[in-house]
């Protein structure tokens, strides 16, 4: 689920790319990790509402746990995001941009 439109994310990445290309060596790798859900004490099947790490959120526009954005000079930005599962839609509900879509489309 994207919170920001893709144009906003692309502009942010372009600004960051210029800065990275001026400061990083050619063999450097930068990773942005979204974080993981925090379970409630004593509630092993429950977790608090997830908020991603602010840097990951800024560069990806996503609020998905376990996501990673990688950057290298050669490959640019590469997103690693776990797909939304049928169980997530069932237990957590579908957000506005997911309603009416088949799980195979997610």
C-alpha positions as a Python dict, from the first residue, in 0.01 Angstrom:
ca = {
    (1, 'X'): (0, 0, 0),
    (2, 'X'): (156, 328, -114),
    (3, 'X'): (82, 632, 102),
    (4, 'X'): (259, 886, -120),
    (5, 'X'): (208, 896, -494),
    (6, 'X'): (490, 743, -697),
    (7, 'X'): (591, 1084, -835),
    (8, 'X'): (668, 1210, -481),
    (9, 'X'): (875, 899, -403),
    (10, 'X'): (1066, 932, -733),
    (11, 'X'): (1152, 1299, -662),
    (12, 'X'): (1278, 1210, -316),
    (13, 'X'): (1489, 928, -454),
    (14, 'X'): (1640, 1154, -720),
    (15, 'X'): (1746, 1407, -456),
    (16, 'X'): (1892, 1132, -240),
    (17, 'X'): (2065, 968, -538),
    (18, 'X'): (2256, 1290, -613),
    (19, 'X'): (2377, 1309, -253),
    (20, 'X'): (2469, 938, -239),
    (21, 'X'): (2655, 949, -570),
    (22, 'X'): (2869, 1238, -444),
    (23, 'X'): (2959, 1073, -113),
    (24, 'X'): (2954, 694, -156),
    (25, 'X'): (3224, 478, -308),
    (26, 'X'): (3133, 256, -603),
    (27, 'X'): (3121, -59, -389),
    (28, 'X'): (2897, 89, -115),
    (29, 'X'): (2551, -39, -28),
    (30, 'X'): (2289, 154, 169),
    (31, 'X'): (1991, -28, 324),
    (32, 'X'): (1670, 120, 463),
    (33, 'X'): (1476, -127, 679),
    (34, 'X'): (1111, -66, 764),
    (35, 'X'): (1121, -253, 1093),
    (36, 'X'): (914, -531, 1241),
    (37, 'X'): (584, -540, 1430),
    (38, 'X'): (605, -523, 1810),
    (39, 'X'): (403, -790, 1986),
    (40, 'X'): (190, -699, 2284),
    (41, 'X'): (311, -840, 2617),
    (42, 'X'): (130, -1166, 2679),
    (43, 'X'): (-49, -1143, 2345),
    (44, 'X'): (170, -1357, 2124),
    (45, 'X'): (-76, -1340, 1835),
    (46, 'X'): (-134, -964, 1867),
    (47, 'X'): (87, -671, 1783),
    (48, 'X'): (73, -296, 1818),
    (49, 'X'): (-15, -92, 1510),
    (50, 'X'): (290, -92, 1284),
    (51, 'X'): (475, 227, 1200),
    (52, 'X'): (778, 198, 971),
    (53, 'X'): (1113, 359, 1040),
    (54, 'X'): (1081, 723, 926),
    (55, 'X'): (1369, 701, 677),
    (56, 'X'): (1219, 392, 513),
    (57, 'X'): (878, 557, 501),
    (58, 'X'): (1023, 874, 344),
    (59, 'X'): (1212, 687, 71),
    (60, 'X'): (945, 424, -8),
    (61, 'X'): (607, 569, 88),
    (62, 'X'): (514, 227, 229),
    (63, 'X'): (392, 115, 569),
    (64, 'X'): (478, -254, 530),
    (65, 'X'): (673, -445, 794),
    (66, 'X'): (990, -626, 692),
    (67, 'X'): (1047, -407, 385),
    (68, 'X'): (1392, -307, 264),
    (69, 'X'): (1507, -48, 12),
    (70, 'X'): (1864, -98, -111),
    (71, 'X'): (2077, 155, -297),
    (72, 'X'): (2399, 110, -494),
    (73, 'X'): (2553, 339, -753),
    (74, 'X'): (2530, 66, -1019),
    (75, 'X'): (2174, -55, -952),
    (76, 'X'): (2005, 251, -806),
    (77, 'X'): (1716, 186, -567),
    (78, 'X'): (1576, -166, -535),
    (79, 'X'): (1267, -240, -323),
    (80, 'X'): (1221, -566, -135),
    (81, 'X'): (863, -584, -8),
    (82, 'X'): (672, -890, 107),
    (83, 'X'): (350, -929, -89),
    (84, 'X'): (19, -888, 93),
    (85, 'X'): (-118, -1230, 181),
    (86, 'X'): (-475, -1354, 189),
    (87, 'X'): (-439, -1398, 568),
    (88, 'X'): (-347, -1032, 612),
    (89, 'X'): (-650, -919, 415),
    (90, 'X'): (-870, -1157, 615),
    (91, 'X'): (-738, -1066, 963),
    (92, 'X'): (-639, -703, 917),
    (93, 'X'): (-894, -598, 658),
    (94, 'X'): (-840, -447, 319),
    (95, 'X'): (-751, -82, 295),
    (96, 'X'): (-915, 146, 42),
    (97, 'X'): (-669, 61, -235),
    (98, 'X'): (-707, -315, -181),
    (99, 'X'): (-1085, -348, -176),
    (100, 'X'): (-1225, -521, -479),
    (101, 'X'): (-893, -670, -589),
    (102, 'X'): (-815, -1038, -607),
    (103, 'X'): (-535, -1163, -386),
    (104, 'X'): (-346, -1260, -703),
    (105, 'X'): (-346, -891, -804),
    (106, 'X'): (-181, -783, -480),
}
